[in-house]
Amino acid sequence: MRWPFARYGTGVLVACSLIMAGATALAVWLLPWAAPIPALLLVFVLWFFRDPERVAPEGERKLLSPADGTVADVETVREDRFLGGEALRVGVFMSVFNVHVNRAPVSGTVAYRDYCPGKFLNAMAAEASRANECSFVGLEMLDGTRVLVRQIAGLIARRIVTACEVGDRLDRGERFGMVKFGSRLEVYVPAAAGFEASVKVGDKVSAGMTILGTIGEGAEA
């Protein structure tokens, strides 16, 4: 039977379990009325680190959401780190109640990785996309089309996990990391790729399952 929690949170889960067990025992001894509180906190942590199995819909050119959450913006921006030009950006906000395991939006080789320290502003704020701590993963598809994923820390989230390196191969819907306790993910697709978004601001999306749009056939990187 598969472990139902994110492997990126195993250490936190073990530590919390031990701490909460000790706190519960202490509460039973000193403050019996408070005994349920540590147990409820542990339930929340377990719920946060859940990692359900997902089956990606077919279609190599159908861009999948890399995160569970709510579409915060869909707009054209300039992206020079990896794409070198105009791109369509889809931003997804993850609340503390969403599954936080991140998944590859397309199949491809990791051709770019970077990390930038920064602030921890509310991930829903527009400034968070520019100023917050973040990690970048650039994927190159077989035909050369490039897609950039950006993991952004939020007000509560202080730990970004990016479990891939340049040269690794990721399949659509494959797990590659997480941002702990509320955050934001962004996907950038080159304007030249003929990408058409099929989601709008306010839509609920699921990592590895929801199609954000379709990349044009024969698109150039």
PyMOL commands that set and color helices and strands:
alter all, ss='L'
color gray80, all
select helices_A, chain A and resi 7-30+32-34+36-48+128-131+191-193
alter helices_A, ss='H'
color red, helices_A
select strands_A, chain A and resi 62-64+69-79+85-94+101-103+108-116+134-140+146-153+160-162+169-170+175-179+183-190+196-197+204-205+211-214
alter strands_A, ss='S'
color yellow, strands_A
deselect
rebuild
show_as cartoon
